């Protein structure tokens, strides 16, 4: 469990980190440098989930030695709704969601904390507006939970 009192806001009590894969943790199906190690570290305190359409078909191999729950969404299903339902099942007040695309908007809005990542793939305008925080790299996103005073500094009122 991750707990952080934010001055002027509600205390964050998180149990789950939910990530999109492509454009968030990976570029063209390849994890960004430093992501694996940080996911292993943060998984000691939070349950790590990756929910993805797996556009490049590389998520399972990329994450095989990372302690996380990987969910690959089937083609034909609206992925934004599937991600939203996933967050709801976990309990939105216990979730930080991290993504970048239009199909991440509902999960970013629903989660207690939404973080958008700006990689080479870019960020959908709607995702940017749905997020609480913008970071430039997935390492930066994960580091917010490994160094929580960064979160406090960004979210305080």
Secondary structure, 3 states (H helix, E strand, C coil): CEEECCCCCCCEEECEEEECCECCCEECCEECCCHHHHHHHHCCCCEEEEEECCCCCCHHHHCCCCCCEEEECCCCCCHHHHHHHHHHHHCHHHEEEEECCHHHHHHHHHCCEEEEECCCCCCCHHHHHHCCEEECCHHHHHHHHHCCHHHHHHHCC
